[in-house]
Amino acid sequence: MDIKEALYELGVRDDTLTAEEKAQLDRDGYLPLAGILSPELVAKIAARLDELSVIEGEKAGLEVHQEAGTDRLANLSNKDPLFDIAFTHPRVLAAMYHVLRSDFKLSALNSRASLPGQGLQGVHVDWGFAVEPGDYYVCNSIWLLDDFTEENGATRVIPGSHRSGKLPQDVQSNTKDPFEGEIKLVAPAGTVVIFNSHTWHGGTLNSSPNRRRAMHSYFCRRDQKQLLDQHQYIRQETVDRLSEAARYILDI
C-alpha cells in the first residue's frame, strides 16, 4: 500500500477539499473546517479526555510533553476508538496531503486544555528551522471541543507567515507579545482548523472561568521521525481494530 491507496480507501478524493479551500490553505496557512464533529461526538470525546486526565493524573501527557497551566494528554490513538476520527477523517487527510504534497504519517495525537488564567504561549512554529515556501515538513489540526473565543485562549495565527522563510524570533525577541497581523481562531466547537505547522501560531491567555479544550492530530512527512513513536506505544487491540489504510497512516 502507498499513501494514495490509503487515502482513497479512507474516502479522500480530488474534490474532498474545494479549490477555494485549497487556495485559502496555501495563502493563509490555515483553514477552518466547520462541523466536522457533531455536538454529540464533541461531548463524548471531551468526556473521555476528562476521564483519562483523572486516570493518568500527574503522568498525563508524559509520553510527549507536559505544559504548566494546561491539562495535556498524549498517545490518544491507543486510548479509545473515539479518537480514530482524528487520523482517518477524509477532509483532514486531504488537507494534510495538500500541504505536505508527499507521503505522510501521523506524528502524534494529543490534547491540550488551557486552564483559567493560563495557556499563553510564545508564537512559534512546529519545526526547528525556517523553510522555503512549499517545502513543508509538518501540518497540524486543531479539533475544537469548546467554542474558541476571544476570551478563552483561542489559538492566534499570523496568516501567510509560512511563506516568509523566517521564524517568529527572527522578527521580535518577545514572542509572547502581540504580532503584527495576528488573528485569533474564533470558531464553534466541532470545527477542525487545519494549519500548516510552519505558520506562526500560539495559544493565548484563557481569561474565562473555564478550561478551553482541544485535540491535536499532528502529521509529518513520512521520511521524518514521529513525535510519538507509534511502534513503541502501539497496542495489539489498536492494530486489530484499524483498517490497513489507517495502520498505514499510523506507520505501523
ABEGO torsion letter per residue (X at the ends): XBAAAAAAAAGBBAAABBAAAAAAAAAAGBBBBBGABBAAAAAAAAAAAAAAAAAAEAABGAAABBBBGBBBBBGAAAABAAAAAAAABAAAAAAAAAAAGBBBBBABBBBBBBBBGBGBBBBBBABABBBBBGBBABBBBBBBABBBBAAAGBBBBBBGAAAAGBBAAAABABAABBBBGBBBBBBBBGBBBBBBAABBBEBBBBABABBBBBBBBBBBBAABBBABBAAAABBAAAAAABBAAAAAAAGX
